[in-house]
Amino acid sequence: MIDTRVIPVLSAASADEAERVCRALLAGGLTTVEITFRTDAAAEAIRRVAALDGLTVGAGTVLSVEQLHAAVDAGATFAVAPATNPEVIEAANRAGITFIPGAATPSEIDRARSLGCDVVKIFPASIVGGPPFLRSVSAVFPDVRFIPTGGVTADNLADYLAVPSVLACGGTWICAEPDLTEARAREAAAA
């Protein structure tokens, strides 16, 4: 994640689709993907692409302990959520997988911190204030790194990445049109 600072977010309808898109991401220079648990194909998609050489695969939209276990069993090396669920964080700690909870307010960021998380997903980033919000919360939470997701696009990616506390950005735009994935990955990797 730190090398490319961009995490493509993919909601795959099938494992075949996930593999095609992930091969295009690798060809475009991105080596990390978050596959969301928004489809029934998520676990199989993670399993399939976890076998691709050079790809770091994470699970997204992990809302329950059951989804977390399915992600771990499928080969995910990290998991991300749009909110902060203490039970899921605890299960992730027991499983030994990096877990990044989500937040949209300073109180939620502080809650994640109190649960031992020093990297927090900001979702939906563009709605809660974008880069200015991140700069503001960074001043009061200097020990937290952020991964903004939700409304991050090719047009504003550089603005988000310019915020020192931003570890990486997540974005669906890269994978939204499979035929354009490699070109969009190349552009994002260059940013």
N, C-alpha and C positions, 0 to 999 in steps of 0.2 A: 504494500500500500504506500509506503513511504517513498519508494523509488519513483513511481509514476504519479503519485498524488491524485490519481483519478480512479474511481471505482465504478465501472459500468454496472448498472442495475438491470437485471433481466428477469422478466416474468415469462418463462418458457411454457408453451403449450405442450411440448413434448421433449423427450431427451434428444431426439434427432435435431430438433430446432436448436436446442441449447448447444449441442456439439458444433453445428454449423456456425452459429453466432460466435462461440468462443474461439473457434479456429480463426475467424475473421478478426477478433480482438487481438489475438496473438500476432497475426500477420501485420496488424496495424500498430503494434508496439505496446499494447496494454497487457499486463500480466496478472491482473486481479479482476475477479468478477464476483458480484453478489447475486445469487439466484434466489428470488423471493418465494416464500411459501404462500403465494397468491393463487397458485394453480395446483391441481392434483398431481402434476408431473414434477413438482419441485424436488422431491427426494431422489427420484430416478435421474433427473437432470443433473443434480449435484454429483451423484455416483458416477455418471458417465463422464462428465467433464473433469472430475477430480483425477481421472486417469491421463489427462492431457499433460504432456511434459512442459514444464515451465509456467503453468497456470496455478495461481493461488485462488482457491474457491471458498467463498463464504456463503452463508445462508442469510437471507433477509426476511423481514416481516415475521420474525420469530416471536410469537405471542404467547406460547405455552411451553411448559416443560416437555410435553410430548413432541412438539415440533423441534425443540432443541435436541432431544435424543435422536429423532429421525435425521436431523442434519449431521450430527456427530457420526451416526451409523453409516451415513452415506459418504462421509469423507470430507465434510466441510472443516476448514481450519480456523474459521472465525464465524461469529453470528452477530446479527444486527437486528435491532427492534426499533419501532417508531415511538416506543414509550419505555418506561422504567417499571419492570415487574420484579420485585425482590425475589420471588420464587424462581424465576428464570435465571436471574443473576446467580443465585445460590447453586442451582443445578449446573450452570456453566462452570462455576468454580470447581465443583466436585468432578465434573467431566474433564477439566483441564483445557477448556477451549476459551479463546479470547471472545469476550462478549461486549458489545457496544450498545448500551441502552440509548433510547431516544428521549429528547426533551424539547420543549418549546418555550419555556419560561425560566427565569433565574431560579425559582423555587424548585423546579424539576431538575435543573442542572445540579443544584445543591443536594437534592435527594439522591441522585446518582453518585455524587461524590461521597456522600455519607455511607453508601453501600460499597465503597471501594473502587469505583470506576473513575479512571482518570482520562478516558476518551469517551466523548458523548456525541451521539448523532443529534444534529439540530434538524428537526422536521416539523412542519414544512418550512424550510429555510427562507424562501422568498416571501412567504406570507408573514412570518414573524419579524421581518426587518432586514434580511439579507446581510451583506457585509457590515453595514453600520451596527446592526444588532450584535454581530459576532465581536466586533471591536469593543463594544460596550461591556459585554459580559466577560470578555477576556481580561478586562481591567480588574474585575472583582473576583475572578476565578483564574488566577495566573497559573495554577497547577493543573488545569484541564486543557486538553486538546480537543478540537472539534472536527466533526465530519458533517458538513452541511449537505442536505439532500432535500429535494422537493423544490422544483423551480430553478435548479442549477442547469444552465444551458451553455452551448458553445459561446454564446454572446457575452455571458457574465462570468464564465469560469475563471478567467484571469483576475477579476475583482475579488472573488472568494479566495483564490489561492494567494492573493497579496496580503491577506490577514495572517499575521505571524502564528496565531494559535490554531490555524486550520491545518490539520494533519493531511487531509485528503478531502475530495469532494465526491459525492455519489451522484450519478445521473442516469436517467432512463433514456435521454435523447440519443445516446451512442448506439443503443441496440434497438431503437424504436422501429427502424426500417432495415431489415436484414441486409438488403442489397447495398446499403450505405454504411454498414457497420465498420468495415475495414477503413474506409476513408475518414469516418468520424473518429475512430480510434486513433488514427495517425494525427489528426488535428488536436485531439485532446492530449495525446502524449507530448506533442510539441509545446503545448501551453505550459 
